[in-house]
């Protein structure tokens, strides 16, 4: 009986050790995304909701993502402020955007990062309610 209890405890300790390693890997992935997005200025080159192209809502806006978690979108004298962060959802890297003004509320969401380079970040959000898919792409200006 003691042998079975020891084996069970050993299995739990090993399992917790693997979970801790996974979290470290996840946070390093998040910092790669954060390092990419805080470099330079970005523009929305594609935004669609449920297959409907709505990119023009963001024409002319230049986005700047600061390392302190704030984001500003500027077009002429218009400045829209929000927040951003990175994280993981279902083992997939995500970019979280939060705006509270006008058209920008439409891109306020937890976006899964489909792929990223130093010049382009492609994002996707699948709605839990109606199952619709939204796509968002930022490209460096």
N, C-alpha and C positions, 0 to 999 in steps of 0.2 A: 504494500500500500504506500509506504514511504517513497518507493521508487516512482510510482505513478504521479504522486504529488510533485516530486522534484522535476520530473519530465514536463509536467504541465507548467510549472513556474519557469523553467528554462525556456520553453516555447514562447511564453508571454514576453519574457525579457528580449529574446531574439526578435520577436515581432515588433516590439516597441522600438528597437534599434533601427530596423528597416524603415519604420515610419518617420523617424527623426531624420534619416538621410534623405528621404524623399522631400521633406519640407525644405531642407537646405538647397536642394537642386531647384525646387520651384522658385525660391526667392532669387536665386542667381539669374534665372530666366527673366524674371520680372525686372531686374536691374538692367539687363541687356536692352529690353524694350524701353525702359526709362532713359537710358543713355542715348538711344537712337532718337527718341522724340524730342528730347531737350536740346538737340543740336540743330540750330538754324530755324528757319521759318517754313511753314507748311500751308498748303491750300487743299481744299476739298476738290478732288478731280472726279469723284463719283459718289453719289448718294442715291439709293433707291429704296423705296418702301414697297414690299410685296410686288416687286417687279416694275414699279412705276418710277421712272427717272425723275428725281427732284433735285438734281445737282445745282440747278440755277438759283436755288434759294441761298446758296453760299458763294455765288459768284463775287469775285473781288475781295473776299475776306482773306486776310493773312493771319494764320494761327501761330502763336508763340506759346510753347509749353515750358514753364519754368521748373527748375529742380525742386522748388518748394511746394509743388502740387497745384499751382494755379495755371490757368490757361486764359489767354486773351485772343479774341478775334477782332481784327481791325479792318475797317474799310472807310477810307477818307477820315471824317471826324467821328464816325461811329465806332465805339469800342464796347464789345460784349465780353463780360468776364464769367469765368466758371472755374471748376476744379477738375482734376484728373488724378488717376492713380492706376497702378498695375496690380495684378494679382493672378490667382488661378481659380478656375471653376471647372469642375469635373476633369481635372488633370489637364486642362487646356489654358494656355496663357491668355489673359484678357486685359483690355484697356477700358477703364471706367471713366466715362465723361459725365459731368453734371453741370448743366446750364439751367437757368430759370427764366430766360427771356425769349420771346418770339419763336422763330423757326428753330432756334438752337435747342429748344426742349425736345425736338424730334430726334436729335442725335445724343440726347442724355440717356445713357444706357450702359450696360455691361457688354462690351463688344469682345467677341473672341477674335484673337489675332490669327488670321488665316496664313499670312506670311509677311515678312518685313525685310527690307534692305535698308541701307543708309539713306536712300532717297524715296522710298515708298513703303507705306503700311496699309495692308488690305485687311478690313475688319468685317465681321458678320455677326448678326444678332438674329436668333430664331426665337420668335415669340412663343411663350408658353401657353398663352390663351388661345390664339387662333392658328398657331403654327406657321404664320407668315415669316418670310425671311427679308431682313433689311441688310443692305451692303453699304459700306462706307470706305472710301479710299482717300488717304492723305498722301500728297506728294510734296517733296521739298521744292521750295520756290527757287 
